[in-house]
Amino acid sequence: MMDQTLAADAPPHAPGQTLADALFRPRSIALIGASADPAKNTSRAQRVLQKAGYRGRILPVNPGRREIFGETAYPDIRDVPGPVDHAFLMVPPPAVEQAIAGCAERGVRVATIYSAGFAEMGEAGRQRQERLVALAREGGVRLVGPNCLGLVNVTDGVPITNNAAVEAEPLEPGPLGLISQSGSMMGALLSRCRTRGLSFSKLVSVGNECDLGVGEIASLMVEDAATEAVLLFLETLRDAEALARAARRAHALGKPVIAYKLGRSEVGRRIAVSHTGAMVGGDELADTFFRENGILRVDTLEGLVELPRLVMGRRPPKGRRVAVLTGTGGGAAMVVDRLGSLGIEVAPPPEAMRARLAGQGIEVSDSPLIDLPMGGGKGQYTTVLKEIVAGEHCDAVVAVLGSTARLRPTQVEENILSVYDGSKPLAVFCAPQADAALAICDAAGVAGFRTPETCADALNAYLSWRAPRGLEAPDPAAAGARALLQGYGPRRLNEAEACAVFAALGIEGPGSRIVADAAEARGIEGPAAVKIVSPDIAHKTDAGLVRLGLRGPEIAAAVTEILARARAAFPAAKLEGVLVAPMQQGLAEVILGYRHDPEVGPVVVLGLGGVTAELSRRTAVRLAPVSLETAQEMIAAIPELRAIQGYRNLPRGDVPALAQAIRALSLLAALPREMVAEAEINPLIVRPEGQGAVAVDGLVVPG
């Protein structure tokens, strides 16, 4: 039985207790659905609390027991005496609602729900989960889960979980925080990190994130004094805005946030109407989100384990240059080859450095790969490494070890760690299986790697790391677009209406008009483009409903022909008329798109335009809204657009006007999602320098 004196001495419940305290440092924990059978998972939560020496009140709730593992059991949460800060629910799905109602009645601040059978099970489960959330919000209870394995505060010895790995592994406090959307990976990462001498401060399994999600929990975690870096194991992004705020705060505090994200979400692409939606994949959007919010992304699970030592206590680098020193050419070549494929520059030693080394009797070539024997005469390896770490020609250093690392692991200390001053990130890759050498690196707090792929992955994550992009101030140009959209109502706009919205944002339109018949088209001289206007007909060119370069009487004839063809081919389609627009000429055609992505939020996309837009996957994507400087970066990221920037004396296009158009379209991010889910200009024609850019065709789709 728990020491009753301790229970009596427990701090009284305070109405002003913070959410972080109730989540991570509760003074009393109710285990609803606790079992006395050691073979059942529902008994483990109590055992791990007792094993950890938790000094608060453990309150098992089970209507069939009076005592469980030495603690008094209660039939219902309402019967528990005294305040309850945190409840851990392990009851069947139909009983969860009643348990949450009891928590609300008792004033429980946080309830973590282990029970599954909610949104992850389909529509019926989703509805059950929504009722649960509504009930909890009405009663002031914050929820973790459902379908999660709980959380662990290692720093203070408070495990609220029934994860088997937490029971099996010793809980040793360390500097890493972990938030995982996969419950099982919480235990897997706990054990994997432990083998590398890394420990955690806090671990949280979030499950379905019906209430408290990755972003809000990360915001609490980055403020934790014991947490120096936050690891994220993600399957999707459910609340990107909250995670962005947490990441920006973490950057301000000097605490790296490192993400490993599974899969390539197709959610947004399946529902996309525009070409833009088909051109940009979910993984590319996730990359953009992480980069622009200062989150480091790794591609391998081992990278998530091994990267922290490379980046903790550091800031983003100035460049993407790495120097490589090796005692084994083959081992280093594997790392260098992978780095090259990731676009990382392997920097050769500068001439001045080579001269200094030559003065000490060490000849080094200008090859990017410096290959020296570890046991070379007069400590050559150590001397060269010291020069490289102190040099300005690189942003990180890789030291590759051969068989010596396995045969004489102490040489890691003698030839590397003895001269390493920590001024620059150092990655040590051991080509053989050299656990003892890696253990020496681990103990010294130096990043050691078992495989060349993971070494390159971690270096790429560090060298791609940037400070969060500055937030854009509101722009009054969005107000005019909002007024137009409110007037049009919640429907997909035709081309003329869409171009009017773009014009309100400051993007020149084509001067088009919509006519109902040939009579209304008479008198238009041209040259003009003529095409059907219908929300029900996609790919109008393929359907033969577009004519280009028409003049005078040809325009009226084309209007009659196009209407007849559309009525015959698409009898059920709504026809809004025929659009007649002056032909536009320029030096380049681009596609400029905006969408409110279901995972990362508003983005703006630039790509090559025209009818072949979807054939080219070359795009530049940024979170919206963007500044003019960011818009210019997007233009520079499309190699084909060098042709309008003075490449080989070709005519220059109006690149500033293109940048201004990118900036203008991105301002749609200031509008509610239900007002604009997608928008697109295809093509946007870039005229010669000083003559602007014009939106020829447009699309606006509400949420």
N, C-alpha and C positions, 0 to 999 in steps of 0.2 A: 504493500500500500504506500502511496506517495506520502512523504513527510507532511503532516497536516500543519506543522509550524511554518514550513515553507509556503504552503498555500495561503495561510493567514497573513504571511508577511508580504505576499505578492503585491506589487503596486496597484492601487485602486484604478478602476477604469476612468479614463479621462475623456470627456466628450471632444476635446480639442486634439486628440491623438492624431498624428499625421497618417496619411495613407501608407507611406513607406514603413512606418512603425507597425501598423496593423498587418501589412503584407509580410515584412521580413522579420520583425521583432515583436510578435504578439506575446502578451503575458499570459494568455490562456488560449488553448486550442481545443475545439470540440471535434471529435472524430465520429462523424455521423455515419453509421453503418459499420462500426468497428466490430471485428470478430475475435473470438477467443481461440479459434482454430489456427494453430501455427502454419498449417498447410495452405491457408487461404491468403490471397493477396491483400484482402481487407484487414488482415491482422498486422501487416508489415509496418504500416504508418506509425502505430504505437511503439513497435519494437525499435524502429530507428530513432524515434524521439528519445526513448529511454537510453538507448545505446549512446546517443550523442550527449547525454547528460543535461537535457533541456530542463531548466529550472523553473519554468512557468507551470501552469496548471494543465494537466492532460485530462481531457474530459471525454471518455468513450460514451457513445450513445448507441444503445442496442436494447430494444424492448424485451428481449429474451434473456438478458444477463443482468446480474446485480454487481458483478465485479469482473474485470478483464485485466489480466497480467498485473494484478496488484493495485489497480485503480478502480475506484467506485464507478460503476456504469449507470447510466440514466436512460429511461425509456424514450425520452423525447428531448429535443434541444430546449423546449420550454421548461423542462424540469431541472435543468442545470442551474445550480446556485451561483450567484455572483456574475460579474460581467464576462462576456466572451468576445475576444478580439477577432478570432479567425476560426472558420469552420472548414473542415475537409470532408467532402461528401463522397461516400462510396456506396450509395444505395442504387437499386435498379432505376432506370430512366423514369418510369411512371411515378416514383416516389420522390424525385428530385424537387418538383414544384412544391410539394408540401413541406419539404425540408427547408427550402428557401423562404417560404412563408414563415416558418418558425424562426429562421435566422433574422428576418426583418422584424418580427415581433420582439425578439430579444435584443435588438440593436447591434447585431454582429456587423462589424465594419467590412470584412472581406470573407467571401466564401470561395474556396477552390474546389472545382467539380471534377473528380476523377471519372465519374460515370460517363459512359458513351451512349450513343443512340440518338444523337441530335442532328445538327445540320449536315454532318458528314454522311448521314444515311438517306438523304433525299428530301423531298418536299414535306412529307409528314414530320420528319425530324426537325426540319427548318422551322416549321410553324411551332413545334413544341419549344424550340430554343427561343423563338421570339416571345412567346408567352413568359418564359422564364426570365428573360431580360426585363420585360415590362414589370413583372412582379418585383424583381430585385431593385429596379430604379425607384419604384414607388416606395419601397421600404428602406431606401438608402444603403443597400448592400452592393458592394463592388464584387464583380465575379472574375475569376480566372478559370479558363476552360470554356465549356466542358470538354470531355475527351482528352484530358491531359494527365500527366503524371506528377503534377504538383511542383513544388519549389524547395530549394535548399539555401539557407543562409549559413554558409560554412563559417564565416567569420565569428558569428555569435552562437554557433551550435544549435541552429533551429531548422531541422529537416522536416518539411511538411510534404511527405511523399510516400508512395509505396513502390518506388523504383528499386528493383533488386540490386542494381549496381551500387546504389547509395548504401544499402545494408552491407554489401560485400566489401566495398572499398573504405579504407580509413579516410576520414574527412579532415584533411589538413588545409588550413586557410592559406590563400594566396591572392594574387592581384587581379585575376581574370574574372569577369562577369560573363555569363552565358545566358542567352535567350534562345530557345529552340522551339520551332513549330512542330518538331517531331519529338514525342516523349521518349522514345527509345534512344535517340541520339544524345539526350542529356546524359544518360548513363554511359554511353559509348565514349563520348568526349571526356567525361570525367576519368575513365580508365585510361584512355589514350594519352591524355595530357599528363596523368600521373607517372606513366612510364618515362616521360621526358622531363620529369622534375618540375612540372607546372601544376599549380593548384588554383582553386577558384575561391572567390569571395561569395558570389551569389550565382545560383543556377535556377532558371525558371523554364518550365514546360508550359506553353500557352494554349495548346490544343486549338479549339475552334475560334478563339479570340472573340467571344460573343460580347465582351465588355472591355476588360483590360487587355490590351494587345501589345505587340512588340514595341510600338512607338512609345506608348505611355510608360510601360515598364522600363524601357531604355532610359527615358527621362529621369526616372527615379534612380536607376542604377548608376548613371554617370555622376549623380550628385553624391554617391556613396564614397566616403573617404577611403575605404579599403579597396575600392575598385580602380585599377589603373588602365584597363582596356576592356572593351566589351566585344564579345564574339556573338555573331548571329548565325543560326542555322535556319535558313528560310526555304519554304516551298513556294510561297507567293508573297505579295505585298498587299496587306489588307487596309492599312491606314498610313499611306505614304507621307501625308502631311505631318502626322505626329512623329514619325520616325525621322523626318527631315529636321524637325525642331530639335529632337534629341541629339542628332548627329552634329548639328551646328553648335549646340551647347557643349557637347563633348570636345569638339575642336577648340572651343574657347578655353576649356579647362585642360587642354593638352592630353586628352585621353583618346587614343585611337579606337575607332569602331571598325571591325573586320567582319565581312559578310561572306558566307558560302551559300549560294542560292541554287537550288535544283531546277532543272527543266527549262523549257522555253514555253512560256504561257501563250496559248493561242486564243484566249478569251476575247481580247480586243480585236484580233484579226477576223474572227468568225463573225463578229457583228458589224465589222467595218463596212461602210458604203463606198468610201472614196478610194482612189488609187493609193493614197497615203497609207490607209489602213493595211493594204496588202504589201506595201513596200517595206514597212518597218516591223520587225518581229518583237515579241515580248522580251526576249533576252537582251536585244539591243537597247530597248527602253530601260530595262533594269540597269544595264551598264551606265546609261546616261544619268539615271537617278542617283546611283551610288557615287559616280564621279563628281557630279555637281553639288552633292551634299557632303563631300569630304569623307566618304566611306570607302575603305579599301576592300576590293573584291578579290577573292581567290577562286581558282577553278578546281582545286582538289581538297579533299577532306584533310589530308596531311598538311596542306598549306595552311589551313585554319589552325592546326595545332602548332606548326613551326614558325609561322609569321610573327606572332606577338613579340618574341625576343628581338626581332629585327627592327621593330617600329616603336616599342614602348619607350616613352620619354623623348621621342623625336617629333619633328615637324615635317611637312611635305618637302620633298627635295626640289632643287632649282631646275634640274634637268633630268634626262633619262640615260645617263652615261654610267657604265660599269667597267671597272678594271678587273682583269682575271689573272691571278698568279697561280701556277700549278706545279706540282711535282710529278704529274702523270698526264701526258698529252691526251690520251684517249678519254680519260675521265673528264678533263676540262672541255674537250671538244663536244661532248654530249650536252654540257651546260650551255656552251657558247652557241651551238646549233639551235637549241631551243630558244635562247634569248634573241637570236637573230630573227627567228620566225615570229616573235612577238613585237618586233620593231624596236628593240633596245640596242643602242649603240654600244659596242664593246670598244672602249677607248684605248689606243696604244699609248705607251709611255712617251711623254713629250721629249723633245730634243734636249732640253736643259736637264731633265732627270737622267736621261741616258748618259749625258756627259759627266754628271756627278758620280754616277755608279761606275763609269769607266775609270774615273780617278781613283776609285777604290778597288780596281782590278776586276770589276764585274761587267762583263760585256752583255748588253741586252739589245736585241734588235727592235725595230719599229713595228713588229708584228703586234696585233691586238692581244695575242695570247702570250704571256710571259711564262716560259717553261724552264724551270730550274729544279735541280735535284734537291729534295728536302735536306739531305745530309751534305750538301755542297760545301766546299772548302770555305773556311773563314766566315761561316754563318751567312752565306749568300742569300738564302731564302728570307731570313729574318731582316737583313738589311734592305732588300728590295721591298718587302712588305711594309716596312716602316716608311719608306719613301712614298709608296703608293697611297697609304692611308693619309699621309700629310699633304698629298698633291691636290691641286685644284682642277685637274683634268677629268675627274670622275665624281659621281655622286654616291657610289657604293662600291664595295670591294668583295670579290669572291676569292677565297683561298681553297684550292682543290688539293686533296691529299690522296696519295696512292697507298701502296701496301704498308708503308711506314705507319700509317694510322692504326693498323691492326697489330702489327708486330711490336711497335714501340709507341703506344698511345701517349706516353708522357711527352713526346716531341711536340704534341699540340700545344702544351704549356710552354715548352722551351722555345719553339720557333714561331709561334703565332701569338699566343696570349701574353707572352712576356713583353711584346713590343706594341700591343694593341692598346691605344689610349681611349677608345670609345668615341672619338670625334666624328666618325663616319660609320654608317652601317656596314657590318662585316658578316658575310655568309660563309660558313665553312661546310664544304661538301666532301664527304668521305666516300671514295669510290668503292672500297671494299666494305664488307660488313664489319664495322668498327664501333661496337657499342661502348667500349671503354673510352674511346676518344670522344665520342659524342657526349658521354656522361661528363667528361671534363669540361666540354663547352657549355653544357647545361648548367653545371655548378658555377661557371663564371658568368652566366647570363648572356652568353654569346649564341647566336642562332646557328645551330648545326643541322645538316640535312642528310637524309639517308638516300635520296634518289635525285638524279639530275632534273627530272621533271618538276619535283616539288621545290627544289632550289630555284629554278627559273620562274616558277609560278609565284613564289614569295617575292622574288626580286621585282618581277613585273608589277605585282600589286603595289609594292613600295614606290617604284619609279613612276607609276601612273597616278600616284596619290597627289591630289591637289586640295588646296583649301576650299571650303564651301564657296560657291559662287555668290556674289553679293545679291541681295534681294532688290528687285526693281520697284521703284516708287510708282504709285498709281498714275495713270496718264489720262487726262480729260478726253482724249480722242475716243476712248471706249464708250463714253456717254452717248455720242451721236449714233453709234452702232446699236447700242441698247435701245434707244428710242425707236429706231427703224424696226428692229426685231420685235419689239412690243406691238408695233402697229401691224406687222405681218401676221402675228399670232404663232402658235406652236405647230408649225408645219415645215416641211422641206421646201426651201425656196427655189424658184426657177433661176435660170442663169442671170437674167437681168436684175432680179431682186438681190441675188447674191452679190453681184458686182456693185450694186448700190450700197450694200453694207460695207464692202471693201473700200469704196470711195469715201464713206463716212470715217473710215479709219485712216484715210490719207493715201490710198492706193488708186492710181489713175485707172478709170474704166474704159471700155472699148467704144463708148458712144452708141450702144446698140438700142434697138427698139423691137417690141413684139407686135407683130401684125396678125390680124385674124384671117385675112384673105389677100388675094392678089391686088384688089383695088387699093388697099391700104399701103401696098408696097410700091405703087406707081409713083414715079417722080424721084425715086432714090437712084442716084447716079452710079454709086459703086466706085471702085471695086468693093464687093461685099461678100461676107460669108453668110450663108443661109442655112438654118437647121431647125428641126422640130423642137418644140418645148413641151416636155411631158415628164412628170415625176415617175411614170411607169415604164419608161423606155430607157434602158441603159445601153452604153456602147452605140451611140447614134450613128457614128461613122460606119461601123460594121453593118448596121441595118440599112445603109444607103440613104440616110436621112440628113445628110450634110452635103452642101455644095460650096465650093470656094472660088473666089476670084471672079464673081459674076458682075456684069455691068448692065445698066439701063433695063430694057425689057426682059433680059435674062432673069433678073431678080424676081419679077412678078410671076414669070412662068415657073420658076423653081418653087415658089411658094405654093402654087396650085399643085404641082407634081408631088412635092413632099407631103402635103396634107393628104392627098389621095393615097400615096404609098403607105403612110402611117395608119390610116383608117383600115386599109386592106390587111396589112401585116399584123396590126395590134388592135383588133376591134374592141377589146375591153379597156384599152388605155385611155386615160384622161388626157386630152390634147388641149394645151393652153394657148396654142398659136404657133407662129413661126418667128424665130428670132432672126433679125437682119442686123448685121454688125459690120462696120467698116473693116476691111482687111488691114492687118497690122504687120509691119516688118521690123526686124531687128537683127542682132548679131547672135542671140542665143535664146533658147526656150528652156525654162525651168518649170518644175512643179513645186508649188509652195503649199504646204498643208498644215492644218492645225487639228488636233484632236484631244479630247479629254479621255486619256487612257484609264481603264478601270483599275489599274494597279498603281501607276506612278503619277497620275493626274495630268494636267495640261502640258502638252508638248507641241513644238513647232518643228516641221520637217522640210528640208530642202533637198531636191533631187533633180535629175535631168527630166525635162518635160516633153509634152507632145504625146502622140498616140503610142509611142514606145516606152512610156514612163515605167510600166511594170516590168519591162525587160531588163532595165538597169537597176541593180540593187544598191548602187552607190548612193548613199544618202548621208546627210548630216542632220542629227537630231539633238535638240536641246530642250530642257524644261522651260516652259513659258510662264511669264513673258521674258523676253531677252532684251539686252541692251544693244546699241549699234555696234559696240565692240564685239559682242558675242555673235551678232549677225555676220560680221566680217570674218570671224573665225569659221563659221559655217561655210561661207563661200570658199575660203581657202582650203577647206577639207574635201572639196569636190575637184579632183585633178582636172577634169574636162573643162572646168570653168577658168582655168588658166588662160585659155584661148582669148578671153575677153579682158585680160588683165595685162596686155602688152607683150604677150609671149611671142618671141621671135618676130617682133614688129608687126604682128597682126593688129587690125583695128581694135581700139579699146572700146569696151562697152561701158554703160553707165553703172558701174559697180556700186557707187554710193546709193543710187536709186534702188538697186536690188537690195542692199542692206537695209535701207529705210522700209522697203516693202516687207521684208522678213520681220523687222521690229514691229511694224504696224499690225500684221496679221496675228502676231503673238499676243497682242493686247486683248484678244478675245478671252484670254485666261482670266480677265477681270470680271467676266460675265458669269452668271450661274450656269452650271452644267446643263440644266434642263433647257436653257436658252440656245446653247450651241454645244453639241457633242462633237461634231466634225465640221470642218470647213476646208475648202481647197480651191486653189487657183491653178488651172492647168489648160493652157500654158500661161505663164507670166513671161512676156516677151521683153527682153532687155535690149533697148535701143543703143545706138552709138553714144559715146561719151557726151554727157551734158544734155541728152534728149529724153532721159527718164526710162521708166519701165511701165508696161501696161498690162492689166489683167484682162485676158481675152475671154476666158470662160471661168465660171465660178460655180461653187456648190456650197450650200450651208444646210446642215442637218441638225435639227434640235435633239435634245436628249430624250 
